[in-house]
Every structure is written in structure tokens, then in C-alpha cells.
Amino acid sequence: MTTTPTRTPPTARQGPLPDPARLRAAVEEYAHAFRATALAMDEPGADPRTLNPVVHDAYFPVLLGLPPAYNPDPLIVDGRPCHLHSCVERVVVYERLAWGDAALMVAAPGPSLSGVLTEELGDDDQKERYYTTLAARPTWTFFALTEPHAGSDATALTTALTESGTESGTEPGTGSGGSGSYRLSGVKKYIGNAVRADLGVVFARIRPGPVGVVAVLVEPTRPGFTATALPTTGMRAIGLSEVRLDDVPVSRSDILGMHLSATRRGIVGAMRTFNRARPVVAAMALGIAQAAWDYAAVHRRALRADESHAREVLRRRLAGTRRLVLAAAEQADRDPGDGTVASAAKYRAAELALETAEYALGLFGPGARLEHPLLDKLHRDARAFEFMEGTGTMQRLNLALGHRKGRILDD
Ligand SMILES: Cc1cc2nc3c(=O)[nH]c(=O)nc-3n(C[C@H](O)[C@H](O)[C@H](O)COP(=O)(O)OP(=O)(O)OC[C@H]3O[C@@H](n4cnc5c(N)ncnc54)[C@H](O)[C@@H]3O)c2cc1C
């Protein structure tokens, strides 16, 4: 899809969500196309922009997940347009495509986390700017929150947004002598796709305290922006990067959420974004788990009793976790302010991905990693899911908080 979209007002979803099995079947061809390049994409330095033709062809319009007003060419399921805009639709599709290759899924062009944030915090002009860019051509985006010394504790971030002509610590645009132009300085680490991105968001501090954080829309072509690829063992295709920001120029119109109260911007926006993204990350982990399980089922048919028992236990856990992921997606679509079930799903699915890959590798004995490179990759990719969108410990802390607030386990 490279046409300029016809702007029509966003339409409310018509009728019920598509049947998950039929939605999944609609992307089956793409899942196999992902799988076909999974090992090639795993080579260090492999670039999804050149290596996988489907990125520029068939799957691009399907996966973008643009709002209806910007996507005139959506997937059609059961005769209805399916924009993959709801979390429930996304978990079904992302699981299946991650079964093909989770790394390529994250390395794909499209809105990803920065889109969810822009939708959460952006004003009409910012959304127009963001989505018009993405609708025009395959566009890679990034979401830069993590810093070398502020990963799990995002409130400790130190990247600074300083208004020219004012002291740091002044509310944007309100300081005496404020110019409406700013400078962004700091370092971000472990940022997916930053080395190849065309647009993204950077979280920065405008003043001390938890509500002193804002997110700004930034193009990496701006002076002072440098992204460097980090070597990684798993999820290699995603171009994990370190981003250096040396006095990157920013204007007031780049700051997301200026029409909202200070408490709604920044970290609160990030948390709501994570609550909507975690079910999708959980779905991708589930895709890895299912891929490892399927691989073992096809390549190792004769099992000992204990192996067969372990396989059955994993099959049931896959089914149970899939239900949990769907419940988390429904919750996120209903109320993105409550991420309790999303944390449970992400924690469980990440754990299951690793355990299933370990089980599958164990079935093939010494040399399994060399003789079964896909399993080796699945196992390495699974490890990344412990960290993406927050570690397992942080998910359990969220669960405990949700429990104390009576959001779960209160029957
Ligand atoms: C594949 C991949 C892709 C990523 N993509 C992005 C991206 O696009 N954008 C982005 O901003 N970030 C991204 N990240 C970074 C990710 O969000 C962080 O790795 C994660 O938030 C953890 O931060 P950290 O690595 O600094 O670990 P730390 O926060 O330093 O944690 C280290 C350990 O301490 C534990 N810990 C930390 N705090 C507590 C606490 N209060 N109580 C108990 N235990 C604690 C953690 O559970 C963990 O085990 C990505 C990471 C990976 C692996």
C-alpha cells in the first residue's frame, strides 16, 4: 500500500470481532513467508529492509495496524475490514506471525509502540503527521524509553528536554523568555529498530519528579541524533540500538500531550501504552512457544513416557496461556488503565516460551543447537521476552499491586 489514503472520519467497529480461527487463517500465508526467512534474518547484521520481500509487499498493508481513516486497504475477514487496531485482533495475528518469526515481526515497519503512544497522547495534528507518514510508505518507528541506568524504573530517566532561553525545570512554553524551541540531550539503550527508523518517540525530563517526563516525536535525521546497533544473541533482526542525543532540536509541536494535564503525559502515557502492548508481546512469546512445540512434534515423533507427559503438559499450558492472553487483550481494549491481566499474560507467556524451547532442545540431545538451528534461534529469541515491556519481576509487582487494588483474584 503506497497510495495516499482517503481521509474519512474513523468509523466505530461494526459488529462482533472476527472469529479468531478465521483471522488466523487469513494471515497463514504471511506466517509461512516469515518462517521462510527466519534463519537468514537471524544472521548478524541482517536487514529486514532488504532481505524479506514481504516487508515491502503483501504483508505490509496487513500489519500496519493503522487507524481506519488511514488504511483504505485493510485485511478482509468474514467479508469485513479488519484493521488490526484492537488488541484482540492483534494478539491473534501477532501470535501466528511470531510463530513464523517473532524477530521479523518486531523488525517490521509500522506504528508499533510509538503508534500506541501517539494515539494515547497526541493531539489531532500530531496524529495526522504520524499516521500520514506511516500510510505513505513502509516506515520504521522506535520507542525510546529505556536508559543505561533507568530500565525498570522509568521515572529515574535523565534524558533532558530544555527550552532554549530558559532554565531546565520550566513547564514547556510557560517560562519567561521561553522560545518554544527545545534541545534534547541524553542516552537511550536497547531501542528496537532505532538504527533503521524514520520516526519515533523519545521520553525526556523537563523538570524533576514523576510528572516531569514528556514524550517527543523525533525524526532520526535531525542533527545530534545517532543510533548504533548493539550486538545481540536473540531477536537479532530488530536492530537493537543505543541512541545518543546531543542537543537534538525539538519544537513545541513535537511534544506529545501538551493539550493534556501534566499527570496524563509522560510516564502515565507510557504505562497505558505498555498495558495495551503487553498482551501483544505475550502473544508473540506464545508464537515462539507454539513454534517450538510444533517443531518437536514434527521432528521427534517417538517419545518416552516422560517426554510424552511433558509434551502434553506443555500443550495444555499453551491452550491456557492463549486464553489468558486473549483475556488480557479484551481487558486492554476495555480499559488500558488497568494492566493487571496484561502483566499476568506477559509473565506467563515469556516463561512458557523459554520452557517450551528448552523442552524441545532437550528432546534432541547433545548437538541439538547445531543440528536444529531453528530451535536454537527460538530458544535465543525466547530469552528476550523476559525483558521486553518489563521484566518478569516487574510483571509480578504489577500483579501484586492489581491484587491489592482488588482487580484480580478477589472472588
Ligand atoms: C529485545 C529487547 C527489545 C527492547 N526494546 C526496547 C525498546 O524498543 N524501547 C525501550 O525503551 N526499551 C526496550 N528494551 C529494554 C527493556 O524495556 C529493558 O531491558 C527492561 O525494561 C529492563 O530494564 P534493564 O534491562 O535496564 O534491567 P534492570 O531494570 O536493570 O533490571 C535488572 C534486573 O533487576 C530486576 N529489578 C529491577 N527493578 C526491580 C525492583 N524494583 N524489584 C525487584 N527486582 C527488580 C529486574 O527484574 C531484572 O531482573 C528492549 C529490551 C530487549 C531485551
The ligand as a Gaussian input file, in Angstrom:
#p B3LYP/6-31G(d) Opt

LIG

0 1
 C       14.723000      -7.487000      22.734000
 C       14.538000      -6.230000      23.519000
 C       13.886000      -5.143000      22.931000
 C       13.726000      -3.952000      23.655000
 N       13.133000      -2.882000      23.042000
 C       13.038000      -1.699000      23.711000
 C       12.525000      -0.547000      23.042000
 O       12.157000      -0.580000      21.858000
 N       12.441000       0.618000      23.755000
 C       12.848000       0.715000      25.046000
 O       12.723000       1.798000      25.613000
 N       13.377000      -0.368000      25.696000
 C       13.484000      -1.558000      25.057000
 N       14.042000      -2.662000      25.680000
 C       14.558000      -2.517000      27.047000
 C       13.690000      -3.175000      28.096000
 O       12.487000      -2.453000      28.251000
 C       14.522000      -3.234000      29.388000
 O       15.520000      -4.215000      29.172000
 C       13.696000      -3.581000      30.612000
 O       12.824000      -2.530000      30.924000
 C       14.594000      -3.882000      31.816000
 O       15.483000      -2.840000      32.027000
 P       17.036000      -3.150000      32.230000
 O       17.495000      -4.016000      31.111000
 O       17.722000      -1.854000      32.455000
 O       17.088000      -4.041000      33.543000
 P       17.053000      -3.515000      35.053000
 O       15.907000      -2.580000      35.247000
 O       18.409000      -3.015000      35.413000
 O       16.752000      -4.866000      35.823000
 C       17.779000      -5.837000      36.074000
 C       17.200000      -6.909000      36.979000
 O       16.764000      -6.306000      38.229000
 C       15.385000      -6.621000      38.468000
 N       14.717000      -5.452000      39.100000
 C       14.733000      -4.191000      38.659000
 N       13.989000      -3.391000      39.473000
 C       13.499000      -4.194000      40.446000
 C       12.658000      -3.974000      41.588000
 N       12.160000      -2.770000      41.870000
 N       12.359000      -5.048000      42.367000
 C       12.850000      -6.267000      42.079000
 N       13.665000      -6.538000      41.032000
 C       13.986000      -5.525000      40.219000
 C       14.781000      -6.902000      37.095000
 O       13.666000      -7.751000      37.192000
 C       15.963000      -7.572000      36.390000
 O       15.980000      -8.928000      36.690000
 C       14.201000      -3.864000      24.994000
 C       14.846000      -4.965000      25.569000
 C       15.022000      -6.128000      24.853000
 C       15.719000      -7.297000      25.503000

